[in-house]
Amino acid sequence: MQYVEAIQDKTKIDEMKKILLNQSKRDYLFFVFGINTGLRVTELLQLKVQDILTEDKSVKEYYEFNDEKKRYIYLNTKVKEAIELYMDHHNTKKEDFLFKSKKGNQPITRQQAYRIINNVARSVGIEQNIGTHTLRKTFGYHAYVRGVAISILQRHFNHSTPLETYNYLGIDKNKIEKKIKIDVNL
């Protein structure tokens, strides 16, 4: 497996979002959800509509995620807006996968998720190694630069040590300039 990197340039993120929004509301939501929550691609692809909407079809504030232990993933304004936009354009049932394939009642594949991310990154001129983990790393990188403690990110990513998290995010803690903003809001 090839090492992939976070997208550090916010301008490139905005360009990617614009392209995806015009291309596919589902793909736009996939990208926005990934860079704003830090979930793994396998976790994203297993999301169902019922996981993120209340009974009255409003977007939940937190996605309740159960892996080894129960975690709550905050759905910020950007994610909520992307979900609402997607729901306005798609007739979905609560048991549908959120990132449903056009080829049946299954989620898109990891390979399709990779193609979505990689193609849009290349179209905006990003040449670094990009993959599905790029979404997760982009979330972590921007959270860290905006002041979220590495210990919180370490817990979020389920890493053993802060050094593992720094390495995962591609951060040299001695070189990064810290102008603290807590709001990720990508």
Disulfide bonds with the S-S distance in Angstrom:
none
